[in-house]
Amino acid sequence: MPLLRKLSLDCAHFCMLWAWTWPIGRIARWCATLFVPPDRGRSCLAWFNRRGYVSLSAITHGAELRLGSNVFIGDRVLLYQDRDGGPIELEKGVHVFSDTHLQTAQGGSIRIGANTHVQPRCQFTACLAPIEIGVGVHIAAGCAFYPYNHGVAPDVLIGKQPLQTKGGIAVGDDAWLGYGVIVLSGVQIGRGAVIGAGSVVTHDIPEGAIAVGSPARIIKFRN
């Protein structure tokens, strides 16, 4: 079995050498997936070509999509820069797993630092303000980042309310966000902080803190 696995990885590696070569690049990427398990099992493909691996079912749109070396973009991931949105930048070794959406609009931008892993079904919508994720951050499935909100003035339909922001979102290096965390506008999460599953972060969380709840509150520090 180890020999068969090594042979499979060697075949995948060979295919990925051609993954960004016109006109056979798409065929080469498809062939590479035949030799590795589905979903996150394909993440190894990102290291078989300096330009990384982008699933054939992923959707990318925009003039300022900047993908660093060895990035992994999983199935049905959406990278969408609206006509008035800023850049989306993924640094070296970033892994974005299936069904995650990253979108910029109205001057917002997204930057995700090197070796950060974003698990499935996360939502990054950078509108009016930026989303900045540090290096080596672990973001569990179902997390959402919204650096803006709708106004709630009386006697105005919600669909006609102007968008508002308290500022961008920043997550420090080596932080860990549990399943279903929601981070709202103007929030900074410090380096090495841990946010418990299902928390709603409405205020800054300092470095090394462990916070839980809605709204998230600090329960202790890692040190």
N, C-alpha and C positions, 0 to 999 in steps of 0.2 A: 504493500500500500504506500509506504513512503516513496518508493521508486516511481510508482504511478503518479503520485502527487507532484514529484519533482518534474516528471516528464510533462505533465499538464501545465505547470507553471512555466516551463521552458517554452512550450508552444505559445502560451499567452504572451510571454515576453517577446517572442519573435514577431507575433502579429502586431503588438504595440509599437514595435520599431517603425512600422509603416502607418501608424494611426493618424498622422497629420500630413501624410504625403498625398498630394493630388495626383490622380483622381481616385485612388483606391483607399483613401483614409477611412471613410465610413465603413467600407466593407471590412477593412482590417480591424476596426474597433469591434464590429459585430462578431467577427471570428474569434477575437480575444475572449469575448464573454462566454464562448462555448467551452472553455477550458477551466473556468472558475465558477464557484457557487454564485447564485443570484444575490441581488441587493448588496448588503455590506461586504459580502464575500468578494465583490469586485473591487474593493478599495485598493487592493494590492496593485491593480493595473495602473494606478496613478504614479507608481514608482518605477514603472517599466518604460516610461517616456518622460523626458524633461518637461514636456508641455502638459503632462497629466492625462487624465481621462475625463471625458464629458460624455454622458449617456446619450445615445441616439434619440431618446425620448425627452431629453431636456430641451427647454425653450430659452433661447437667449436673444435679447433685442436691445439695441442701443449702441451708440457710437463710443461710449466710454466704459466698456466692460473690460476690466483689467485683471487677468487671471495670472497669478504667479506660477512658478514652476511646481510640478507634481501635485496640482490640485485635483480633487476628486469631486465631480458633480454627478449626483445620482439620478435615478429615474424620475422623470416628470418634475424635476426642479425647474423653477422659473426665475430667470434673471431678467428684469424688465426696467429699463431706463425710459421713463416717460419723456416727452419732447421738452419739458421744462425741468426735468430731474437732473441731478448731479451724477457723478460716476459711482460705479459699484466696483470695489477693489477687493480681491481675495488674494492674500499673500501666500507665500510658499507653504505647501503641505496642508492647506485648508481642506477639510472634508465636509461636504454638504450632502446629506442623505435625502432620500426620496421625499417628494411632495412638499418640499420647502419652497417658499416664495420670498424673493428679495426684490423690492421695488422702490424706485426713487421717483419723486415728483416735487414740483414747486421749490426747487433749489436744494432739496434734501440729498444726502449722499450716504453711502454705506462703505465702511472699511472693516474688514475682518482680518485680524493679525495671524501670523504664521502658526501653523500646527493647531489651530482651533478646530474642534469638531462640532458640527451642528446636526443633531439627530432629526429624524423625520418629522414632517408636518409643522415646522416652525414658520413664523411669519415675521418678516422684517419690512416695515413700510416706513421709509424715511421721507416724510413730507414736511417742508418748511425748515427742518433742522436735521443734523446728521446723526447717524448711529455709528459709534466707534467701539469695536470689540477688540480686546487685547490679544496677546500671544498666549497660546496654550489654554484657551478657555474651553470648558466643556458645557455645552448647552443641550439639555435633554429634550426629548420629543415634546411637541406641542407648545413650545414657548412662543411668546409674541412680544414685539418691540414696537411701540407707537410713540414717537416724539411729537405728537400733535393731538388735537382733539377738536370736535365740533363745538361751536358755541351753543349756548342753551338759552338765549334771550327769549323772553315771552313773546307770544303773538307772531312768531316767525317759524315757518315750517322747518323741520330739522334738515331737510334736503337743501334748504336755502341758507342755512347758518354758515357764517364764515369760519374757516379753520383757524385754530389758535395753537400756540406753542409756548411752553415755559422754558424751552431750550432743548438741546440735544441729549442723547443718551450715550453714556460712556461706561463700559465694563472693563475693569482692570485685568491685567495678566493673571492667569492661573485661577480665575474664579470658576465656580461651579454653580450652574442654575439647574434645579431639579425640574421634574416633569410639570409642564403646564404653567410655568412662571410667566407673569405678565409684567413688563417694565414700561412705565409711562414717562411722559415728557419731563425733561429737566433733571433726570435721575443720574447719579454717578454711583456705580458699584465699585468698591475698592479692590485692590489687588488681593487675590487669595480669599475673597469672601465666598460664603456658601449661602445660597438662597433655597429654602425648602420647597418641596413640591407644592404647586397650587398657590403659591404666594403672589400677591399683587404689590409691586414695589412702587411706591409713590414718593418716597423721600430717599436721600442719599444713604448708602450703607458703607461704613468705613472699612478700611483694610482689615482683612482677617476676621471679620464678623460673621456670625451665623445668624440668619434672620429667617423668620417664618411668619405666615399669617396674611390676612387681608384687612387692613394694610400691613405690610411686612414690618415686624419689629425685631429688634436684636434680642436674642435669648442668651448668647454667650459669645466668647471669642475663641478662635482656634488655639491661641497661645495661652 
